[in-house]
Amino acid sequence: METALWWVRNDARLHDNAALVAAAEAEELLPVYVVDPRQYGEQPYGGRDSFDFEKTGAYRARFQRETVADLRAALDAEGSGLLVREGRPDDVLAELAAAVDADAVHYQALPAPEEREAARAVVSTLGDAEVRTEGHWTSTLHHVADLPDGIQGIDDTFTPFRQSVENDSRVREPLPEPSLPPPPDLARLDGGRGAVPTPEELGLEQPEYDDRGVLAFEGGETAGLDRLEAYVWEDDDLREYKRTRNGLLGADYSSKLSPWLAAGCLSPRYVKRDVDRYEAERVANDSTYWLLFELRWRDFMAFQTAKHGGQFFARDGIRQREDIDWADPGTDPTAREQFERWKRGETGIPFVDANVRELNQTGFMSNRGRQNVASFLANSLRIDWRRGAAYFERQLVDYDPGSNYGNWAYVAGVGNDSRNSYFDVVKQARNYDEDGEYVRHWLPELRGVPPAYVHEPWEMDQKEQAAYGVVLGEDYPEPMVDLEASYEEFR
Ligand SMILES: Cc1cc2nc3c(=O)[nH]c(=O)nc-3n(C[C@H](O)[C@H](O)[C@H](O)COP(=O)(O)OP(=O)(O)OC[C@H]3O[C@@H](n4cnc5c(N)ncnc54)[C@H](O)[C@@H]3O)c2cc1C
């Protein structure tokens, strides 16, 4: 009698899941989700010049809880089930493996250092107990074994990577859902089925849902598949993706699949199969290509974390730049005050503030917004970019190590594809929010300000401020830096 554990990580789905397929070959299967306390509360960033930050905020905590509940319902419906336990995965899995006399543990292999370290500990502890462990690569579009030059051979620039996988790799077909063997006798186990703690139990303030947000993200495979169906098929939005993807308002300017991809409720290969089918049945155009192009950016960042390990997350980045004099909010009071204002969306630069307030109120921000608020912090304020990235890690419902830290490092000039460059925030705001609708959506205090001033309220004189119902320094802050002067270094 073979008994297997399936350690559920960022792969909370039944479709296209190699770890589950392998585990389901056993005669008894016990799926386990582990709530690791190292993911919650204040934790050290690690490495040189470490600082403490809160790793998981309320939006992602809620999304994870919904994700696990949805997975449990799906497993229950198949005659299986799901145990939830709190603790270090190596401790929890060793204890459960002993209790049910398990022969093997199957799990999702993940590329980033923290996740790899957690898996290494599991492999080592269970190895000592003579339990077989098998990692399965399931998080990216291209399987790691199908990379033409292996992980170490990947170029640090996106375009050669993309060309190499487009030309010399393939995307595997998604795996079908396996039929599931019954669980072992759980009467032998203490602690019942367990549940993921609520955000309140984790000490996180649970924000009210703000209906100004782009989408009410709900965790779980069911909601993820529904979103894919709605975006691609029902609303036919994929057809226009390349044109709309830089939008800022509403559900449909981009796919909004990121939270489900990050939690593994959706497999990128499953998304690609839908795109292929859409191309065959409706239209193949630059938009359908572009969605896969973006999924390859996601792959690129994931594989880069595996290639560079800790250096990918270090302040000097993979370019090992030591020439930038980063301000440290931990030791520099001006930087601390600026960083706090940035986090609250009170910098006095409307396009930055609107985006940060959207993040704070909903857990999401558009790609255009992320690039601009990151550039403002890293390039205009020259505050240690890892602080901003760590704040994103806490706040984002779709946080993903490679995509988050990789994009931050890129914007900060220390990462992949980085140039010594910056985003001109006001110019960007004028291009992507021409009449100021987005800024007014999140900054009601600027409601009465006309398009000519809405992105640069500091250009209004006192008479104009009175006429448009906003007094700078009272209703809305004065800008905290001179943007033009901050760009000088780059020109
Ligand atoms: C500073 C910064 C931080 C970011 N942090 C994250 C993060 O933590 N998690 C995350 O998933 N994305 C992150 N991104 C990438 C991107 O902003 C989001 O993936 C995207 O906005 C999610 O919305 P969407 O699903 O509608 O994207 P779409 O435009 O519909 O794209 C489809 C999918 O492609 C992938 N993708 C798109 N753009 C990128 C990109 N630049 N890098 C990597 N993958 C991409 C995502 O999985 C996305 O869901 C970050 C970008 C920046 C500039």
The ligand as an SDF file (V2000), in Angstrom:
LIG
                    3D

 53 58  0  0  0  0  0  0  0  0999 V2000
    7.3660   47.4840   -9.9040 C   0  0  0  0  0  0  0  0  0  0  0  0
    6.5520   46.3110  -10.4390 C   0  0  0  0  0  0  0  0  0  0  0  0
    6.1740   45.2800   -9.5850 C   0  0  0  0  0  0  0  0  0  0  0  0
    5.4350   44.1870  -10.0670 C   0  0  0  0  0  0  0  0  0  0  0  0
    5.0780   43.1790   -9.2030 N   0  0  0  0  0  0  0  0  0  0  0  0
    4.4110   42.0910   -9.6800 C   0  0  0  0  0  0  0  0  0  0  0  0
    4.0510   41.0170   -8.8240 C   0  0  0  0  0  0  0  0  0  0  0  0
    4.3790   40.9810   -7.6200 O   0  0  0  0  0  0  0  0  0  0  0  0
    3.3300   39.9800   -9.3330 N   0  0  0  0  0  0  0  0  0  0  0  0
    2.9770   39.9530  -10.6610 C   0  0  0  0  0  0  0  0  0  0  0  0
    2.3240   38.9990  -11.0800 O   0  0  0  0  0  0  0  0  0  0  0  0
    3.3360   40.9370  -11.4940 N   0  0  0  0  0  0  0  0  0  0  0  0
    4.0280   42.0100  -11.0590 C   0  0  0  0  0  0  0  0  0  0  0  0
    4.3610   43.0210  -11.9210 N   0  0  0  0  0  0  0  0  0  0  0  0
    4.0920   42.8550  -13.3700 C   0  0  0  0  0  0  0  0  0  0  0  0
    2.7520   43.4240  -13.8730 C   0  0  0  0  0  0  0  0  0  0  0  0
    2.5990   44.7460  -13.4350 O   0  0  0  0  0  0  0  0  0  0  0  0
    1.5610   42.5890  -13.4180 C   0  0  0  0  0  0  0  0  0  0  0  0
    1.7840   41.2250  -13.7210 O   0  0  0  0  0  0  0  0  0  0  0  0
    0.2920   43.0040  -14.1480 C   0  0  0  0  0  0  0  0  0  0  0  0
    0.0420   44.3720  -13.9360 O   0  0  0  0  0  0  0  0  0  0  0  0
   -0.8750   42.1680  -13.6330 C   0  0  0  0  0  0  0  0  0  0  0  0
   -2.0600   42.5390  -14.2810 O   0  0  0  0  0  0  0  0  0  0  0  0
   -2.6950   41.5850  -15.3850 P   0  0  0  0  0  0  0  0  0  0  0  0
   -2.8080   40.1890  -14.8880 O   0  0  0  0  0  0  0  0  0  0  0  0
   -3.9510   42.2320  -15.8270 O   0  0  0  0  0  0  0  0  0  0  0  0
   -1.5980   41.6400  -16.5310 O   0  0  0  0  0  0  0  0  0  0  0  0
   -1.6990   41.3930  -18.1020 P   0  0  0  0  0  0  0  0  0  0  0  0
   -1.2230   42.6350  -18.7640 O   0  0  0  0  0  0  0  0  0  0  0  0
   -3.0200   40.8960  -18.5010 O   0  0  0  0  0  0  0  0  0  0  0  0
   -0.5910   40.2870  -18.3710 O   0  0  0  0  0  0  0  0  0  0  0  0
   -0.8680   38.8840  -18.3150 C   0  0  0  0  0  0  0  0  0  0  0  0
    0.0760   38.2170  -17.3510 C   0  0  0  0  0  0  0  0  0  0  0  0
    1.4150   38.3380  -17.8010 O   0  0  0  0  0  0  0  0  0  0  0  0
    2.2890   38.4750  -16.6880 C   0  0  0  0  0  0  0  0  0  0  0  0
    2.9820   39.7690  -16.7430 N   0  0  0  0  0  0  0  0  0  0  0  0
    2.5360   40.9080  -17.3300 C   0  0  0  0  0  0  0  0  0  0  0  0
    3.4640   41.8790  -17.2310 N   0  0  0  0  0  0  0  0  0  0  0  0
    4.5070   41.3430  -16.5700 C   0  0  0  0  0  0  0  0  0  0  0  0
    5.7760   41.8430  -16.1660 C   0  0  0  0  0  0  0  0  0  0  0  0
    6.1640   43.1060  -16.4120 N   0  0  0  0  0  0  0  0  0  0  0  0
    6.5870   41.0210  -15.4800 N   0  0  0  0  0  0  0  0  0  0  0  0
    6.2400   39.7500  -15.1980 C   0  0  0  0  0  0  0  0  0  0  0  0
    5.0530   39.2240  -15.5660 N   0  0  0  0  0  0  0  0  0  0  0  0
    4.2050   40.0100  -16.2440 C   0  0  0  0  0  0  0  0  0  0  0  0
    1.4160   38.4070  -15.4460 C   0  0  0  0  0  0  0  0  0  0  0  0
    1.4030   37.0830  -14.9780 O   0  0  0  0  0  0  0  0  0  0  0  0
    0.0610   38.8140  -15.9630 C   0  0  0  0  0  0  0  0  0  0  0  0
   -1.0050   38.2910  -15.1950 O   0  0  0  0  0  0  0  0  0  0  0  0
    5.0900   44.1340  -11.4490 C   0  0  0  0  0  0  0  0  0  0  0  0
    5.4640   45.1900  -12.2820 C   0  0  0  0  0  0  0  0  0  0  0  0
    6.1840   46.2700  -11.7940 C   0  0  0  0  0  0  0  0  0  0  0  0
    6.5810   47.3700  -12.7410 C   0  0  0  0  0  0  0  0  0  0  0  0
  1  2  1  0
  2  3  1  0
  2 52  2  0
  3  4  2  0
  4  5  1  0
  4 50  1  0
  5  6  2  0
  6  7  1  0
  6 13  1  0
  7  8  2  0
  7  9  1  0
  9 10  1  0
 10 11  2  0
 10 12  1  0
 12 13  2  0
 13 14  1  0
 14 15  1  0
 14 50  1  0
 15 16  1  0
 16 17  1  0
 16 18  1  0
 18 19  1  0
 18 20  1  0
 20 21  1  0
 20 22  1  0
 22 23  1  0
 23 24  1  0
 24 25  2  0
 24 26  1  0
 24 27  1  0
 27 28  1  0
 28 29  2  0
 28 30  1  0
 28 31  1  0
 31 32  1  0
 32 33  1  0
 33 34  1  0
 33 48  1  0
 34 35  1  0
 35 36  1  0
 35 46  1  0
 36 37  1  0
 36 45  1  0
 37 38  2  0
 38 39  1  0
 39 40  1  0
 39 45  2  0
 40 41  1  0
 40 42  2  0
 42 43  1  0
 43 44  2  0
 44 45  1  0
 46 47  1  0
 46 48  1  0
 48 49  1  0
 50 51  2  0
 51 52  1  0
 52 53  1  0
M  END
$$$$
